[in-house]
Amino acid sequence: MTGGSVPHNATWMCAGIHCEIHQVDEPNPGYRGCGECFHLFRSARELRMAHRKVHRELYESLKPRPWFSNEWVTGRLRYWWGMLSVRAGKIWTCPLCTHDF
């Protein structure tokens, strides 16, 4: 079976719209699509949420330093403010496969 939201392997019939990350065919149209994994972000909000999720997982994987200097606190505040205020038009890489849009 091919097409739709049912996970399946890519075939020649759906090669242009098949998302390699989720193994489903993406419907058109959408906000922005990745050129490598073909995942389609349906809205700017969905793109921002995926971007924030990837950065949050990366941040949580890093061990916090045992000291708290002014540079460390300022850097973390600047990082979190950047994640909260990111605009979808400023995201240039796919959060799922890190390929450029």
C-alpha positions as CSV (number, residue, x, y, z in Angstrom):
1,M,0.0,0.0,0.0
2,T,1.4,3.5,-0.8
3,G,0.3,7.0,-0.1
4,G,-1.4,8.8,2.7
5,S,-0.4,8.8,6.4
6,V,0.2,5.0,6.5
7,P,3.9,4.3,7.1
8,H,5.5,2.5,4.2
9,N,8.8,2.2,2.3
10,A,9.3,4.7,-0.5
11,T,8.5,3.6,-4.1
12,W,9.0,5.2,-7.4
13,M,5.4,6.5,-7.3
14,C,5.9,8.5,-4.1
15,A,9.6,9.3,-4.2
16,G,9.1,13.0,-4.5
17,I,6.8,13.5,-1.5
18,H,7.9,10.6,0.8
19,C,9.3,11.8,4.2
20,E,12.3,9.6,5.1
21,I,12.1,10.5,8.8
22,H,8.4,9.4,9.3
23,Q,8.1,7.0,6.4
24,V,4.8,8.6,5.2
25,D,3.9,10.7,2.1
26,E,3.4,14.4,2.9
27,P,0.4,16.1,1.5
28,N,0.7,19.4,-0.3
29,P,0.7,22.4,0.2
30,G,2.6,23.3,3.3
31,Y,4.6,26.0,4.9
32,R,8.1,24.7,4.1
33,G,9.5,21.4,3.0
34,C,13.0,19.9,3.4
35,G,14.9,19.1,0.2
36,E,16.6,16.0,1.7
37,C,14.1,14.1,3.9
38,F,11.0,15.7,2.2
39,H,9.3,16.3,5.5
40,L,6.7,19.0,5.1
41,F,6.1,21.5,7.9
42,R,2.4,22.5,7.7
43,S,2.8,25.8,9.5
44,A,5.4,28.2,10.8
45,R,4.4,27.2,14.3
46,E,5.1,23.5,13.6
47,L,8.5,24.5,12.3
48,R,9.3,26.6,15.3
49,M,8.2,23.9,17.7
50,A,10.3,21.2,16.0
51,H,13.3,23.6,16.1
52,R,12.8,24.3,19.8
53,K,12.5,20.6,20.5
54,V,15.8,19.7,18.9
55,H,17.6,22.5,20.7
56,R,16.0,21.5,24.0
57,E,17.1,17.9,23.6
58,L,20.6,19.1,22.8
59,Y,20.7,21.4,25.8
60,E,19.5,18.6,28.1
61,S,22.1,16.2,26.8
62,L,24.9,18.6,27.9
63,K,26.0,18.5,31.5
64,P,25.7,21.8,33.3
65,R,28.9,23.2,34.6
66,P,29.4,23.1,38.4
67,W,30.2,26.8,38.6
68,F,28.0,29.8,37.8
69,S,29.9,32.7,36.5
70,N,28.4,35.8,35.0
71,E,29.4,34.7,31.5
72,W,27.8,31.3,31.9
73,V,24.5,32.7,33.2
74,T,24.5,35.4,30.5
75,G,25.2,32.9,27.8
76,R,22.3,30.6,28.9
77,L,19.9,33.5,29.2
78,R,20.8,34.6,25.7
79,Y,20.4,31.1,24.4
80,W,17.0,30.6,25.9
81,W,15.8,34.0,24.7
82,G,16.9,33.1,21.2
83,M,15.0,29.9,21.3
84,L,11.8,31.5,22.6
85,S,11.9,34.4,20.2
86,V,13.0,32.5,17.0
87,R,11.1,33.4,13.9
88,A,10.2,30.7,11.3
89,G,11.7,32.8,8.5
90,K,15.1,32.7,10.3
91,I,15.3,28.9,10.5
92,W,17.5,27.7,7.7
93,T,18.0,24.0,8.5
94,C,15.5,21.2,8.9
95,P,15.2,20.3,12.6
96,L,14.7,16.6,11.7
97,C,17.7,15.9,9.5
98,T,19.8,19.2,9.8
99,H,19.8,19.7,6.0
100,D,19.6,23.2,4.6
101,F,16.2,24.3,3.3
